[in-house]
Amino acid sequence: MIHFEREVTDPIFIHEMLQLFHHVNVGMIDEDGYPYVVLQVWL
């Protein structure tokens, strides 16, 4: 499992990450800066 400590916004990098993993949590940060998972995907 890889934990990223920064925001990933580059579509090419996101596509490459999706090619590597079997399970992806897609998350967002709310207005107060708290992260939350909005989608879980098993590839």
N, C-alpha and C positions, 0 to 999 in steps of 0.2 A: 504494500500500500504506500502511496506517495501522498504526502501532505504538502500543499502549497501555501506559503505564508503571504502570498501576494495575489492581487486580482489578476485574472487571466482574461484579456480582452481581444487578443489577436485571433481571428477566426482560423488561420492556418495552424496555429499552435493548438487550439482547441480540437481541430480535426485530427491532428497527430495524436493527441492524448486519447481521443475516442478510439483510435486504431489500436492502442496499447492495452487497454483495460477491459475487463469483463463486467465491471460494476462501476457506475458513475453516479455521484451525488451532485446535482446541479443546484447551486445555491445563490442567494443574493444577500445583500447587506441592507438592512432597513435604515430609515432616516436617522436613528440614534446610533448607528454603527454596529448593531448586533446582527450576526449572521443567522440565516435560517435556510433550511433545505426546502426547495420548492419542487424538486423532481428527483426520483431515484430511478435509474435505468439499468437493467441487466442486459448486456449485449451478447 
